[in-house]
Structures are given as C-alpha cells and as structure tokens.
Amino acid sequence: MGATIEGKARTDLRISNTKSLRSEGQIPGVLYGKGKEPVNISVDGIDLIKKVRDEGRNAVFSVKLDNGNAYDAMLYDYQQDAIKGELTHVDFYMVDMSQEVDVEVYIRLEGEAVGEKDGGVRQQPMHVLNIRSTPGNIPEEILIDISELNIGDVITVGDLKGDKNYEIMDEDETTIITILPPQQEEVETEDSGEEPAEPELVNAKDDEEEEEK
C-alpha cells in the first residue's frame, strides 16, 4: 500500500467554488470505481504531486476524506492547464486489492548496447507496456538491460514474458528495442556519374483530457 493522501469531500460543484478551491491550492477531483458511486473530492496539489513522485504513478494510495471515509485508489487520470501546466483536475480509481486492473507501465532501458559502441543506432518504438495485475503487484517500471545487444539484435514483448506476478497484454512479436546498422553517410564524388545512395531512414516514435467535471 502506498502513502496516504488527505482529501475533502466536495458537495458544492459550482464553477465559482471550483475556481476558489484552485486558488487555495486545492485540486478538484473524483473517486470512482466499478459498481461504486462517484465521490467528488479535492486534494492538496503540492501534497499530491509529492506523493505521486515518491510512490510512483501506479501506486495504490489510501485516500482519506474529512468525513471519515477512506478509499484504496490509484491515480487514473489528470488534467493540466494548457498554458501554466498546473493540475486542474484528478481522477482516482477505487480498487479492490484482490481484483486485477489494466495499467500502463513505463519501460526503462539500462546500459549501453555493444552495438551502439560499434556505431549502431538504437531504435525504441515502444516506451510503455500494457500490464494486467492485482494492484499490489503492479511494477513501478519495466527495466530492460540492453548492454549485451549487438547490431541487428531485437528485444520483443515476447522476450519479457515469463513467470511473473503480472501479465503483459501486448502482442509477443511487438518490437521494444533494436540496434540498427550504422547509417550510411552521403559521399560526394567528382564526375563519378553515379547518384549518391539514399541514407537509411530510422523511424522515431514521439514520446494525458477530459473536460472539467
């Protein structure tokens, strides 16, 4: 179980009250879950950010409200001001610790591939994995050691599947990372009569919003 997040039950849903909460450093939000009535809340913005940074994006928090109710919940979604980048709304999902949930978990690469040292080019088309697990067994991140990869080597989703306390839902053949051969540089030659070869292209994949409730 992760840290405790103190919150307040919210009954006044008028826009004016929501703006007042934000001016006081409170973030309006909602707690909801399968078969459960939504609960409107507000939490301290600074405290929330600190707890999420310390515990991780997929941690299970104990959300305790000023009316005495407490809920086991995960941070499901959040909204930010497009200009200031400040949090404007948060969604918590109430969980049953015995029931599986589907979440995204970030991939972190460790080490420098042998193939990179030899001039190869690292290509990582996949940065998150879709995981199914009970809340207490969700990994904070998926760590992959790439130090032994040579030019031409590939790590796929299937390579990561095995005897784990969570299930990876992505297709086995999906590429996570590969080391491509060195790019061919364009060389100009005088009166060669030949057109320069086109360089090999390396694809790159660019690395959350509901309206206010």
For each residue, the residues with C-beta under 8 A, 3 or more apart:
1: 60 62 72 136
2: 51 55 56 59 60 61 62
3: 51 54 55 59 61 62
4: 61 62 63 64
5: 43 47 48 51 61 62 63 64
6: 43 44 47 64 66
7: 29 41 42 43 63 64 65 66
8: 26 41 42 43 65 66
9: 39 40 41 65 66 67 69
10: 13 21 28 40 41 42
11: 40
12: 17
13: 10 17 18 40
14: 17 18
15: 18 19
16: 19 20
17: 12 13 14 20 21
18: 13 14 15 21 22 28 212
19: 15 16 22 23
20: 16 17 23 24
21: 10 17 18 24 26 27 28 42
22: 18 19 25 26 27 28 88
23: 19 20
24: 20 21
25: 22 44 45 46
26: 8 21 22 42 43 44 45
27: 21 22 42 43 44 45 48 87 88 89 90
28: 10 18 21 22 40 41 42 88 89 90 212 213
29: 7 40 41 42 43 89 90 91 92
30: 38 39 40 41 90 91 92 213
31: 38 39 41 63 71 73 92 93 94
32: 36 37 38 39 91 92 93 94
33: 36 73 93 94 95
34:
35:
36: 32 33 94
37: 32
38: 30 31 32
39: 9 30 31 32 65 69 71
40: 9 10 11 13 28 29 30 213
41: 7 8 9 10 28 29 30 31 63 65 92
42: 7 8 10 21 26 27 28 29
43: 5 6 7 8 26 27 29 47 48 63 90
44: 6 25 26 27 47 48
45: 25 26 27 48 49 86 87
46: 25 49 50
47: 5 6 43 44 50 51
48: 5 27 43 44 45 51 52 87 90
49: 45 46 52 53 87
50: 46 47 53 54
51: 2 3 5 47 48 54 55 61
52: 48 49 55 56 57 59 75
53: 49 50
54: 3 50 51
55: 2 3 51 52 59 61
56: 2 52 59 140 141
57: 52 75 106 140
58: 74 103 105 138 139 140
59: 2 3 52 55 56 74 75 140
60: 1 2 72 73 74 95 97 135 136
61: 2 3 4 5 51 55 72 73 74 75 92
62: 1 2 3 4 5 70 71 72
63: 4 5 7 31 41 43 70 71 72 73 92
64: 4 5 6 7 69 70
65: 7 8 9 39 41 68 69 70 71
66: 6 7 8 9
67: 9
68: 65
69: 9 39 64 65
70: 62 63 64 65
71: 31 39 62 63 65 92 94
72: 1 60 61 62 63 94 95 96 97 135
73: 31 33 60 61 63 92 93 94 95
74: 58 59 60 61 92 93 95 101 103 135
75: 52 57 59 61 78 90 91 92
76: 91 92 93
77: 90 91 208 209 210
78: 75 87 89 90 91 208 209
79: 87 88 89 90 208 209 210 212
80: 85 86 87 88 209
81: 84 85 86 87 88
82:
83:
84: 81
85: 80 81
86: 45 80 81
87: 27 45 48 49 78 79 80 81 90
88: 22 27 28 79 80 81 212
89: 27 28 29 78 79 210 212 213
90: 27 28 29 30 43 48 75 77 78 79 87
91: 29 30 32 75 76 77 78 210
92: 29 30 31 32 41 61 63 71 73 74 75 76
93: 31 32 33 73 74 76 101
94: 31 32 33 36 71 72 73
95: 33 60 72 73 74 99 101 135
96: 72 99
97: 60 72 134 135 136
98: 134
99: 95 96 134
100: 132 133 134
101: 74 93 95 132 133 134 135 138
102: 130 131 132 169
103: 58 74 130 131 133 138
104: 128 129 130 131
105: 58 128 129 131 138 139 140 141 142
106: 57 127 128 141 142
107: 124 126 127 128 129 141 142 144 176
108: 141 142 143 144
109: 124 144 146 177
110: 143 144 145 146 147
111: 145 146 147
112: 116 117 146 147
113: 116 117 120 122 146 147 148 149 150 153 179
114: 117 118 147 148 149 150
115: 118 120 149 150 151 152 153 179
116: 112 113 119 120 121 122 179
117: 112 113 114
118: 114 115 150 151 182
119: 116 151 182
120: 113 115 116 150 151 179 180 181 182
121: 116 179 180 181 182 183 202
122: 113 116 146 177 178 179 180
123: 177 178 179 180 202 203 204
124: 107 109 127 176 177 205
125: 175 176 177 203 205
126: 107 129 157 170 174 175 176 177 205
127: 106 107 124 205 207
128: 104 105 106 107
129: 104 105 107 126 142 157 160 168 169 170
130: 102 103 104 168 169 170
131: 102 103 104 105 138 139 166 167 168 169
132: 100 101 102 166 167 169
133: 100 101 103 137 138 165 166 167
134: 97 98 99 100 101 137 138 165
135: 60 72 74 95 97 101 138
136: 1 60 97
137: 133 134 165 166
138: 58 101 103 105 131 133 134 135 166
139: 58 105 131 142 166
140: 56 57 58 59 105
141: 56 105 106 107 108
142: 105 106 107 108 129 139 160
143: 108 110
144: 107 108 109 110 155 160 176 177
145: 110 111 148
146: 109 110 111 112 113 122 149 155 177
147: 110 111 112 113 114
148: 113 114 145
149: 113 114 115 146 153 155 177 179
150: 113 114 115 118 120 153 179
151: 115 118 119 120 179 180 181 182
152: 115 178 179 180 181
153: 113 115 149 150 178 179
154: 175 177 178
155: 144 146 149 159 160 175 176 177 178
156: 159 172 173 174 175 176
157: 126 129 160 161 168 170 171 172 173 174 176
158: 161 172 173
159: 155 156 176
160: 129 142 144 155 157 168 176
161: 157 158 164 168 172
162:
163:
164: 161 167 168
165: 133 134 137
166: 131 132 133 137 138 139
167: 131 132 133 164
168: 129 130 131 157 160 161 164
169: 102 129 130 131 132
170: 126 129 130 157 174
171: 157 174
172: 156 157 158 161
173: 156 157 158
174: 126 156 157 170 171
175: 125 126 154 155 156 178
176: 107 124 125 126 144 155 156 157 159 160
177: 109 122 123 124 125 126 144 146 149 154 155
178: 122 123 152 153 154 155 175
179: 113 115 116 120 121 122 123 149 150 151 152 153
180: 120 121 122 123 151 152 200 202
181: 120 121 151 152 200
182: 118 119 120 121 151
183: 121 199 200 202
184: 197 199 200
185: 199
186: 196 197 199
187: 196
188: 196
189: 192 194
190:
191:
192: 189
193:
194: 189
195:
196: 186 187 188
197: 184 186
198:
199: 183 184 185 186
200: 180 181 183 184
201:
202: 121 123 180 183
203: 123 125
204: 123
205: 124 125 126 127
206:
207: 127
208: 77 78 79
209: 77 78 79 80
210: 77 79 89 91 213
211:
212: 18 28 79 88 89
213: 28 30 40 89 210
